Amino acid sequence: MFERIEFTNFRKFQRFSLRLRAGNILVGPNNAGKSSILDAFRALEACLRHARTRNPTVLDISGRGFFDGYEVPESVFPFSLANATYNYSDEDASIEFYQNANSCAVILLNPQRITRFFINNGGARLPTSSRFRGAFPADLIIVPTLSPLEADEPYVQDQTVQRNATTRLASRVLRNIWLRKSNTEFDAFKAEIEAAWPPILIQKPEMRGGYPPIVDMFYQEGPRIDREVQWAGFGFQVWMQILTHLLRGNQHSTLIIDEPDIYLHPDLQHKLLRMVRERFRQFILATHSVEIINDAEPHEIVSVSATSHQGRRIRTEEQYAALYRYLGSSDNADLARIARARKVIFVEGKDGRLLRRLSARMNLERLANPQNVPIIRLGGFSEWRRAVHAVWAFRQILDLEIEAFCVFDRDYRSEEEIKEFLGNVKDENCICRVLDRKEIENYLLEPNALQRAVGRRLRARDRESAELPIAEIERFLDAASADFEVMVMSQQAARCLQYAKEHGSSLDPSTIIASAAGTFTETWRNLPNRLRVAPGKEILSKLNELLQEKHGISLTDAMIAEHLLPEHLGTHFMGILRDMDAFCKT
């Protein structure tokens, strides 16, 4: 198993190192160097293949000494060496692969000179091919570039199959590969295919006459009619190719695979990651797929950047920790939906469902649609940076431009504190709004809407029931809120005092508390104003207790929301809803 790889003067990397574990999922923006890392392993596999057929010679490596190794012609490599060196430098590009402290395979590349490949194992001689390869045992399974299958695949000679089976030309000989496999090997392939693509039944390839002969491979799906695999979707053709390469490996192999997700359904992406973990001792996979990233173990994710000197395990990055914790495991959020929408709305608590209901009532269809922009639960004011960190992680790690809209409860904060908060966040990568009432449930404490909701509940029980007068609804609200007077006053005074201390106020605490109490008293004596600052959830609970006691009914949020009008929500909150609806526009 590989422990680390070090690059000097290679392509995007002037100097770069990457520590490897059993699972390595490379993520990062386009042009960050992920493909360069995978190409390094392709180069190693080509060098090892070249070493199988001849004995090494002694190489004089300037500045390093003498080593048994190989001069490898460029024709061996699966890519051009024209851009092998950093910024087209004249110095050699160096790639060093470490299996342990005493075993290092080195490739020196330069488009102007022949490539040299040797093993540094502390000075021991490696005069034969077997001893050379034994000093650095590596079983690399490299999945080549995937492409559509040939419409008509001619029968080719065994040596052609062997030469192309592990290269980018593998798709041209896929049927030839399986034509030569034993029935036992094909049955294993067949079982994997049919498990992933029910109700498909795949058949072993067969020869069709002609010159040259054609190799056909048929499958059945739905009505039992034989179809040639060229007529299958590209996703199915890609899955066949991926499986063909995966089945070459075992528990001693290291798998190298680049963006296997491009043509695969999300379910197959999850299945692929599970198969890779089960079948291989080690895997190195580059991806932009949030499906795979969301399914990965945190320690498997490695951030790659050409501006950094080393790959970073994302679990050590606070920004990704915030993303994974608050969008992944804790809230069970669907990263894929966020990536597809390229937008996310953050709210406090469980406000998302009520926001959807209210927006539907106000005919804000984009915000009301749960399949549109995801609404994710976030903490309160103190947690607003989690949203900023999440946006950073999507942009810098996953190369996805994500926009965020945050809606916070007012809670017991003063107007001065709210104004300062909005000023502080306006330059961040999020749109932030603060409700003008204590919390979103306070917008349900509207006497006219409550009157109609109560009337409907009463008529549902007894068609002859009369609607309660608005004055009775207001008496219920007055009674339901009365018990919270002292609590609200103390909470507002405490917030004012804390805010003053945080800003070094020279005022005496008693003066601050007295001012807050005076403002509260003025607010509390007026019922509509009281219902703006009192705890909405608790008042609704008390209101239902009174309705149950007096009339044997209770109301849900949805029942009340059905009777709200824009004027009930007020211009401030309606403005927030309309801004969010516009934000949801694709």
Buried (B, 14 or more C-beta within 10 A) or exposed (E): BBBBBBBBBBBBBBEBBBBBBBBBBBBBBEEBBBBBBBBBBBBBBBBBEBBEEEBBEEBEBEEEEEBBBBBBEBEBBBBEBEBBBBEEEEEBBBBBBBBEEEBBBBBBBBBEEEBBBBBBBEEEBBEEBEBBBEBBEBBBBBBBEBBEBBEBBBBBEEEBBEEBBBBEBBBBBBBBBBBBBEEEEBEBBBEBBBEBBEEBBBBBBEEEEEEEEBBBBBBBBEEEEEEBBBEBEBBBBBBBBBBBBBBBBEEEBBBBBBBBBBBBBBEBBBBBBEBBBEBBBBBBBBBBBBBBBBBBEBBBBBBBBBEBEBBBBBEEBEBBBBBBBBBBEEEEBBBBBBBBBEBBBBBBBEBBEBBBBBBBBBEBEBBBBEEBBBBBBBBEBEBBBBBBBBBBBBBBBBBBEBBBBBBBBBBBBBEEBBEEBEEEBEEBBBBBBBBBBBBBBBBBBBBBBBBBBBBBBBEEEEEEBEBBEEEBBBBBBEBBBEEBBEEBBBBBBEBBBEBBEEEEBEEEEEEBBEBBBEBBEEBBEEBEEBBBBBBBBBBBEBBBBBBEEEBEBBBEBEBBBBBBEBEBBBEEBBEBBBBBBEBBEE
